[in-house]
Amino acid sequence: MTQQINLFNPIFLTQKKYFSAVTMAQALGLILVGCLLLAGYAQYQVTAYGKEAAATTAQLAVTQAELGKVNATYGPRQKSKSLEDELHQAEVEVSALQHVFDTLQQGDFGNTKGYADYLRAFAREIVNGVWLTGFTIEGAGNEIELRGRALQPELVPAYITRLKREPVLQGKSFAALEMRTPASDQGTTDSAGHMTKPAVPAYIEFSLRSSGMVKDRAEASGAKNK
């Protein structure tokens, strides 16, 4: 009969020591040193912030004192009635001048450039057998009347077409065109006492009017009839 005897005893094994007293003391020392350093840094920050706050408070006090001096020296003053009146008068004058300028630009006040452009246009547009005997221009050139003579009636429309090519006459509208044969002479008596035949003019007379001129002529004619 065989029997095994276990002679191993666990108490004879080497025991591992995880935290010795020295190690724990060193760890506590490190923790204490870290806390002291953190407390010192916090105290330094608090002191710095305190100094900055004190400096800001002092600067604020200086600024408030300067502001008080400025308010005392340049405080709000009462409005000047005379200055307000002068300003209002200046605004009225500027508005009136602007109105005059706008009126002159629009041509409502009349022709501010003269009629030289019209004269040059009449001089440039020449049709053989047609000539002007007079013209009337009113206001800013919106109302025009042309009077002339032509050797043949069909030359008048051609002359009007040429005139409309001129820039100064573009956009102008004519409302009435009249053509008539001028009155002939009454004739004379010869040496024998016989009446000679009246001479018939070899031309016609024409007049070209804008709408405003036609209206004015009609009103003038109506006033004469009354």
C-alpha positions as CSV (number, residue, x, y, z in Angstrom):
1,M,0.0,0.0,0.0
2,T,1.4,3.3,-1.2
3,Q,0.7,6.7,0.6
4,Q,1.8,10.2,-0.6
5,I,2.7,12.7,2.0
6,N,2.5,16.5,1.1
7,L,5.2,18.3,2.9
8,F,4.5,21.8,1.3
9,N,3.4,24.4,3.7
10,P,2.2,27.8,2.3
11,I,3.5,29.7,5.2
12,F,7.0,29.2,4.0
13,L,6.4,31.1,0.8
14,T,7.9,34.6,0.4
15,Q,5.1,37.2,1.0
16,K,4.9,40.2,-1.4
17,K,4.6,43.6,0.3
18,Y,2.6,46.0,-1.9
19,F,2.5,49.2,0.3
20,S,5.2,49.6,2.8
21,A,5.2,52.3,5.4
22,V,8.0,54.1,3.6
23,T,6.2,54.1,0.3
24,M,3.0,55.4,1.9
25,A,4.9,58.2,3.6
26,Q,6.5,59.2,0.4
27,A,3.2,59.3,-1.4
28,L,1.6,61.4,1.3
29,G,4.6,63.7,1.1
30,L,4.1,64.2,-2.6
31,I,0.4,64.9,-2.2
32,L,1.1,67.5,0.5
33,V,3.7,69.2,-1.6
34,G,1.2,69.3,-4.6
35,C,-1.5,70.8,-2.4
36,L,0.9,73.4,-1.1
37,L,2.0,74.4,-4.6
38,L,-1.6,74.6,-5.8
39,A,-2.6,76.7,-2.8
40,G,0.4,79.0,-3.4
41,Y,-0.5,79.5,-7.1
42,A,-4.1,80.2,-6.2
43,Q,-3.0,82.8,-3.6
44,Y,-0.7,84.4,-6.3
45,Q,-3.7,84.6,-8.7
46,V,-5.9,86.1,-6.1
47,T,-3.3,88.7,-5.2
48,A,-2.8,89.6,-8.9
49,Y,-6.5,89.9,-9.5
50,G,-6.8,92.0,-6.5
51,K,-4.1,94.4,-7.6
52,E,-5.7,94.6,-11.1
53,A,-9.1,95.3,-9.6
54,A,-7.6,98.1,-7.4
55,A,-5.9,99.7,-10.4
56,T,-9.1,99.5,-12.4
57,T,-11.0,101.1,-9.5
58,A,-8.5,103.9,-9.3
59,Q,-8.6,104.5,-13.1
60,L,-12.5,104.6,-12.9
61,A,-12.4,107.1,-10.2
62,V,-10.0,109.3,-12.2
63,T,-12.2,109.0,-15.3
64,Q,-15.3,109.9,-13.4
65,A,-13.6,112.9,-11.9
66,E,-12.5,114.1,-15.4
67,L,-16.0,113.5,-16.7
68,G,-17.4,115.6,-13.9
69,K,-15.1,118.4,-14.8
70,V,-16.0,118.2,-18.5
71,N,-19.7,118.2,-17.7
72,A,-19.2,121.2,-15.5
73,T,-17.2,123.1,-18.1
74,Y,-19.1,122.0,-21.3
75,G,-22.5,121.2,-19.9
76,P,-25.7,121.2,-22.1
77,R,-26.7,124.7,-23.1
78,Q,-30.0,126.1,-24.1
79,K,-30.7,126.3,-27.8
80,S,-30.1,129.7,-29.5
81,K,-33.3,131.1,-31.0
82,S,-31.4,133.4,-33.3
83,L,-29.3,130.5,-34.7
84,E,-32.4,128.4,-35.3
85,D,-34.0,131.3,-37.2
86,E,-30.9,131.8,-39.3
87,L,-30.8,128.0,-40.1
88,H,-34.4,128.0,-41.0
89,Q,-33.9,131.0,-43.3
90,A,-30.9,129.4,-45.0
91,E,-33.0,126.2,-45.6
92,V,-35.8,128.3,-47.2
93,E,-33.3,130.2,-49.5
94,V,-31.7,126.9,-50.5
95,S,-35.1,125.4,-51.3
96,A,-36.1,128.4,-53.3
97,L,-32.8,128.4,-55.3
98,Q,-33.2,124.7,-56.0
99,H,-36.8,125.3,-57.3
100,V,-35.6,128.1,-59.6
101,F,-32.8,125.8,-60.9
102,D,-35.2,123.0,-61.6
103,T,-37.6,125.4,-63.4
104,L,-34.8,126.7,-65.6
105,Q,-33.6,123.1,-66.4
106,Q,-37.1,122.0,-67.4
107,G,-37.6,125.1,-69.6
108,D,-40.9,126.2,-67.9
109,F,-39.5,129.6,-67.3
110,G,-38.7,130.2,-71.0
111,N,-35.8,129.6,-73.3
112,T,-32.6,130.2,-71.4
113,K,-30.3,129.3,-74.3
114,G,-31.6,131.8,-76.9
115,Y,-32.8,131.1,-80.4
116,A,-29.5,130.8,-82.2
117,D,-30.0,127.1,-82.8
118,Y,-33.3,127.7,-84.6
119,L,-31.8,130.4,-86.8
120,R,-28.9,128.0,-87.7
121,A,-31.4,125.3,-88.5
122,F,-33.4,127.6,-90.8
123,A,-30.2,128.6,-92.5
124,R,-29.0,125.1,-93.1
125,E,-32.2,123.6,-94.5
126,I,-32.7,125.3,-97.8
127,V,-35.0,124.1,-100.5
128,N,-34.9,125.7,-103.9
129,G,-38.1,127.6,-104.5
130,V,-39.0,128.0,-100.8
131,W,-38.0,130.9,-98.6
132,L,-39.1,132.2,-95.2
133,T,-40.6,135.6,-94.8
134,G,-40.9,135.5,-91.0
135,F,-41.2,133.3,-87.9
136,T,-42.4,133.5,-84.3
137,I,-41.0,131.4,-81.4
138,E,-42.5,131.7,-77.9
139,G,-41.4,130.4,-74.5
140,A,-38.9,127.6,-74.6
141,G,-39.5,126.9,-78.3
142,N,-42.6,124.8,-77.8
143,E,-44.8,127.2,-79.8
144,I,-43.5,128.0,-83.3
145,E,-45.0,129.7,-86.3
146,L,-43.3,129.8,-89.7
147,R,-44.3,132.0,-92.6
148,G,-43.0,131.9,-96.1
149,R,-43.5,131.6,-99.8
150,A,-43.0,128.8,-102.3
151,L,-43.0,128.6,-106.1
152,Q,-45.0,125.4,-106.0
153,P,-47.3,124.0,-103.3
154,E,-45.6,120.5,-103.2
155,L,-42.3,122.1,-102.1
156,V,-43.7,123.0,-98.7
157,P,-44.1,119.4,-97.3
158,A,-40.5,118.7,-98.6
159,Y,-39.3,121.7,-96.7
160,I,-41.1,120.7,-93.5
161,T,-39.5,117.2,-93.7
162,R,-36.1,118.7,-94.0
163,L,-36.7,120.9,-91.0
164,K,-37.7,118.0,-88.8
165,R,-34.3,116.5,-89.3
166,E,-32.7,119.3,-87.3
167,P,-32.1,118.3,-83.6
168,V,-33.6,121.6,-82.3
169,L,-36.8,120.9,-84.1
170,Q,-37.1,117.2,-83.4
171,G,-40.1,116.4,-81.2
172,K,-41.9,119.6,-82.2
173,S,-45.4,119.0,-83.5
174,F,-47.2,121.3,-85.9
175,A,-51.0,121.4,-85.9
176,A,-51.9,123.5,-88.9
177,L,-50.5,124.2,-92.3
178,E,-52.1,126.9,-94.4
179,M,-51.3,127.6,-98.1
180,R,-53.0,130.4,-100.1
181,T,-52.5,132.4,-103.2
182,P,-51.7,136.0,-102.4
183,A,-54.1,138.7,-103.6
184,S,-53.4,139.9,-107.2
185,D,-52.9,143.5,-108.1
186,Q,-55.9,145.4,-109.1
187,G,-54.3,146.3,-112.5
188,T,-53.6,149.7,-114.0
189,T,-54.8,151.7,-117.0
190,D,-52.6,152.1,-120.1
191,S,-52.1,155.3,-122.0
192,A,-55.3,154.7,-124.0
193,G,-57.3,154.4,-120.8
194,H,-57.8,150.7,-120.9
195,M,-57.6,148.6,-117.7
196,T,-54.8,146.1,-117.9
197,K,-55.2,142.5,-116.6
198,P,-54.1,142.1,-112.9
199,A,-50.8,140.3,-112.5
200,V,-51.1,137.0,-110.8
201,P,-48.2,136.3,-108.3
202,A,-46.0,133.4,-109.4
203,Y,-45.8,132.0,-105.8
204,I,-48.0,130.9,-102.9
205,E,-47.9,131.9,-99.3
206,F,-47.8,129.4,-96.5
207,S,-47.9,129.4,-92.7
208,L,-47.1,126.5,-90.3
209,R,-48.2,126.7,-86.7
210,S,-47.9,124.5,-83.6
211,S,-51.0,123.6,-81.6
212,G,-50.5,126.5,-79.1
213,M,-50.2,129.0,-81.9
214,V,-53.4,127.7,-83.4
215,K,-55.2,128.1,-80.1
216,D,-53.9,131.6,-79.6
217,R,-55.0,132.6,-83.1
218,A,-58.4,131.2,-82.6
219,E,-58.9,133.0,-79.3
220,A,-57.6,136.2,-80.8
221,S,-60.0,135.9,-83.7
222,G,-62.9,135.2,-81.4
223,A,-62.1,138.3,-79.3
224,K,-62.1,140.4,-82.5
225,N,-65.4,139.1,-83.6
226,K,-66.9,140.0,-80.2
